[in-house]
Amino acid sequence: MAIMRVNPTRMELTRLKKRLVVARRGHKLLKDKQDELMKKFLDLVKKNKELREKVEDMLMKVHENFLIARAVMSSESLESALMLPKQSIALDVSEQNIMSVYVPVFNFDLSSSDESDIYPYGFASTSGELDGAIGTLAEALPSMLELAQMEKSSQLLAQEIERTRRRVNALEYILIPQLTETIKYITMKLEENERGNLVRLMKVKDMMIEEARKSAHSK
């Protein structure tokens, strides 16, 4: 691991030690965040899978009923029956904060609470299969919106997990080792300088003692 290009001084050593403490604390916080995000993501994926299977089953029933209705009704009658819908929906999109990730929340309101308003035609001229297709589709709508909400939330959580993972790895495998090696390098340099200074002081002391001894003999 390459060390950082810094001056091997005590001031720089103190600064890097403080930076290392912050980096280790940040690594722990990000690792905890990553683990919690992964837990929530896996829970969401499990619920998403169950809901998707439910929605797919309902849509399959809608498709089957609609195919039968199209077979027993003329194209003109079918188009006329579905031309003018009586029910409308107002969709409200808000946000929810999950571990600093803002995921969408879908809520909707029907223009009428009367369940019969989902059928935009009279029952006399249509088939029961068309009624079944529209009724099942109306039942599937809340689950479809919930599924869309879950899938978008899963996507956003997955992106945040990937970003957090990259930051954790950058701290764990790059910054923290670099700081550790640089601190070790500066410490060794400082100790080496101290040893050098000590040797010089001892030489100076020996020289002073020798000078004092010579002066004493000359007298």
C-alpha positions in Angstrom: 0.0 0.0 0.0 1.5 3.4 -1.1 1.9 5.9 1.7 0.7 9.5 1.4 3.1 12.3 0.4 3.4 14.3 3.6 6.1 15.9 5.7 7.2 13.5 8.4 6.6 16.0 11.3 4.9 15.6 14.7 2.2 18.0 13.6 1.4 15.9 10.5 1.5 12.7 12.6 -1.1 14.2 15.0 -3.3 15.3 12.1 -3.2 11.9 10.5 -4.0 10.1 13.7 -7.1 12.2 14.2 -8.0 11.6 10.5 -7.6 7.8 11.1 -9.9 7.9 14.1 -12.6 9.7 12.0 -12.1 7.3 9.1 -12.5 4.2 11.3 -15.6 5.7 12.9 -17.1 6.6 9.5 -16.3 3.1 8.3 -18.2 1.6 11.2 -21.2 3.8 10.7 -21.3 3.2 7.0 -20.9 -0.6 7.5 -23.8 -0.5 10.0 -25.9 1.5 7.5 -25.0 -1.0 4.7 -26.1 -4.0 6.9 -29.4 -2.3 7.8 -30.1 -1.3 4.2 -29.4 -4.9 3.1 -31.8 -6.2 5.7 -34.6 -3.8 4.6 -33.8 -4.5 0.9 -34.1 -8.3 1.4 -37.4 -7.9 3.3 -38.7 -5.7 0.5 -37.6 -8.1 -2.2 -39.4 -11.0 -0.5 -42.7 -9.0 -0.2 -42.2 -7.8 -3.7 -41.9 -11.4 -5.0 -45.1 -12.4 -3.2 -47.1 -9.4 -4.4 -45.8 -9.8 -8.0 -47.1 -13.4 -8.1 -50.5 -12.2 -6.7 -50.7 -9.4 -9.3 -49.7 -11.7 -12.2 -52.4 -14.3 -11.2 -55.0 -11.5 -11.1 -53.9 -10.1 -14.5 -53.9 -13.6 -16.0 -57.6 -14.0 -14.9 -58.4 -10.6 -16.4 -56.7 -11.6 -19.7 -58.5 -14.9 -19.8 -61.9 -13.3 -19.1 -61.3 -10.6 -21.7 -60.4 -13.1 -24.4 -63.6 -15.0 -23.7 -65.6 -11.8 -23.8 -64.0 -10.8 -27.1 -64.9 -14.2 -28.5 -68.6 -14.0 -27.5 -69.1 -10.3 -28.2 -68.7 -8.4 -31.5 -65.8 -5.9 -31.7 -68.2 -3.0 -32.1 -70.1 -4.0 -28.9 -66.9 -4.5 -27.0 -65.5 -1.1 -28.0 -68.8 0.7 -27.4 -69.0 -0.9 -23.9 -65.5 0.3 -22.9 -65.5 3.6 -24.7 -66.7 5.9 -21.9 -65.4 5.0 -18.4 -67.5 6.2 -15.5 -64.8 6.0 -12.8 -61.7 8.1 -12.5 -58.7 7.9 -10.1 -56.6 10.6 -8.5 -53.1 9.4 -7.7 -51.1 11.1 -4.9 -47.4 10.5 -4.8 -45.5 11.3 -1.6 -42.1 10.2 -0.1 -40.9 8.0 2.8 -37.5 8.2 4.3 -35.8 4.8 4.7 -32.2 5.1 6.0 -31.8 8.4 4.2 -33.3 7.0 1.0 -36.5 8.7 -0.1 -38.8 6.1 -1.6 -42.2 6.8 -3.2 -45.5 6.2 -1.5 -48.6 5.9 -3.8 -52.1 6.7 -2.6 -55.2 6.9 -4.8 -58.8 8.1 -4.5 -61.7 6.9 -6.7 -64.1 9.5 -8.0 -66.9 7.5 -6.6 -67.2 4.9 -3.7 -70.0 3.1 -5.6 -68.4 -0.2 -6.8 -70.9 -0.4 -9.7 -69.4 2.7 -11.2 -66.5 0.6 -12.5 -68.7 -0.8 -15.2 -69.2 1.8 -17.9 -72.1 -0.1 -19.6 -75.4 -1.8 -19.1 -75.3 -5.5 -18.2 -77.9 -6.5 -20.7 -75.7 -6.2 -23.8 -72.4 -7.5 -22.4 -71.0 -10.9 -21.3 -70.4 -12.0 -17.8 -66.7 -12.6 -18.7 -66.3 -8.9 -19.4 -67.8 -8.0 -16.0 -65.3 -10.5 -14.5 -62.4 -9.0 -16.3 -63.2 -5.4 -15.2 -64.1 -6.4 -11.7 -60.8 -8.3 -11.3 -58.9 -5.5 -12.8 -60.4 -3.1 -10.3 -59.4 -5.4 -7.5 -55.9 -5.7 -8.9 -55.3 -1.9 -9.1 -54.3 -1.3 -5.4 -51.9 -4.2 -5.6 -50.5 -3.0 -8.9 -49.8 0.4 -7.4 -48.3 -1.2 -4.3 -46.1 -3.4 -6.5 -44.9 -0.3 -8.5 -44.1 1.4 -5.2 -42.2 -1.7 -3.9 -40.2 -2.1 -7.1 -39.1 1.5 -7.3 -38.2 1.4 -3.6 -36.2 -1.8 -4.2 -34.4 -0.1 -7.1 -33.5 3.0 -5.0 -32.4 0.9 -2.0 -30.2 -1.2 -4.3 -28.6 2.0 -5.7 -27.9 3.3 -2.2 -26.5 -0.1 -1.1 -24.1 0.0 -4.0 -23.0 3.6 -3.2 -22.5 2.7 0.5 -20.6 -0.4 -0.4 -18.2 1.6 -2.6 -17.6 4.1 0.2 -17.1 1.3 2.8 -14.6 -0.4 0.5 -12.8 2.9 -0.3 -12.3 3.4 3.5 -11.5 -0.2 4.3 -9.1 -1.0 1.5 -7.7 2.4 0.5 -7.9 5.3 2.9 -7.5 3.5 6.3 -4.5 1.3 5.1 -2.9 4.4 3.6 -3.3 6.4 6.8 -2.0 3.4 8.9 1.1 3.0 6.7 1.8 6.7 6.6 1.5 7.0 10.3 3.9 4.1 10.7 6.3 5.7 8.2 6.2 9.1 10.0 6.7 7.4 13.4 9.7 5.5 12.1 11.2 8.6 10.6 10.7 10.6 13.8 12.3 7.8 15.8 15.1 7.6 13.4 15.7 11.4 13.7 15.6 11.1 17.5 18.2 8.4 17.4 20.3 10.5 15.1 20.0 13.5 17.4 20.9 11.3 20.4 24.0 10.0 18.7 25.1 13.6 17.8 24.5 14.7 21.4 26.5 11.9 22.7 29.3 12.7 20.3 29.2 16.3 21.4 29.3 15.3 25.0 32.3 13.0 24.4 34.0 15.9 22.6 33.3 18.3 25.5 34.6 15.7 28.0 37.7 15.2 25.9 38.3 18.9 25.7 37.8 19.3 29.4 40.3 16.5 30.1 42.9 18.0 27.8 42.5 21.4 29.4 43.0 19.8 32.8 46.2 18.0 31.7 47.6 21.2 30.2 47.4 23.0 33.4 
